[in-house]
Amino acid sequence: MEFTSAAGEQKYAALVRVAAETIVGLDFDGTLSPIVDDPAAAHIHPDAGEVLLELASQVAAIAVITGRPARAALDLGGLEEVGNAIGDAGKELYLFGQYGNERWSSTNRRVIGPRPPVGLASFERELPRLLRRLDAAAAHVEDKVLSVAIHTRRLPDPEAAFARLLPELESLAARHDLVVEPGRNVVEVRSAGVHKGLVVERLVEDLHAGGFLFAGDDLGDLEAFDAVDALAKDGLPTLLVCSASDEESALVARADVVVHGPEGVLALLRQLAADARDLRA
Ligand SMILES: [Mg+2]
């Protein structure tokens, strides 16, 4: 592997020290699975199963995060089998499909559909206070699971209330990484969109991660890189890995380590598992 800087090498060493609390996030196409002309004919690298199982024994969890539907990635990657082996060893493999809209795990062995966006619950907790302050406590709040709608039509002057609420809801939503969708006497608050960065944030929160490694190869991985950078700024040991090919280089400048394709990614993960084990011994 090729560290892009001495700082990258230090980051790797720091991550090895917290390997047991580290989450390893992995893109699928171009990272675990070589790029092929026909995406339906893609296949995970033949060594991936063995490497992931080995790595799982040394880290907190492994998450494959892909734009593909979860079912397709499970099948193309033989990941159900790998997940079962990891689960049997008392560890966890996650698979997030469609940029996080779908979730599968080796404990809960079925694909679960869209989940409420990060930030929605905390937005809803702050909402009543905002409504009271704007003299709109009687507004009807409709919880739509993936979003929340605030209706002003039951208020004395629905249009004035709407005009009063909209900018305030907009800024509260923004503080929770949500966006507003204004309608007729209704403001719907929903996710700004799903992307891999939100998956990274949610995993760290849910699993109380003490470190994060993310490997990707493409523009769809940029938000995950951003999220990991933010974790690093908060002091978490992190490592960004770019699986470089001859054609795509968007992530090279952002990465701590550049490796060559899935072969290189797996070599790095194998190394990480070995170094973590040695350190513990
Ligand atoms: Mg990819």
Residues whose N, C-alpha, C, O or C-beta is under 5 A from the ligand:
A	BS01	MG	D27 F28 D29 G30 T31 D217 D218
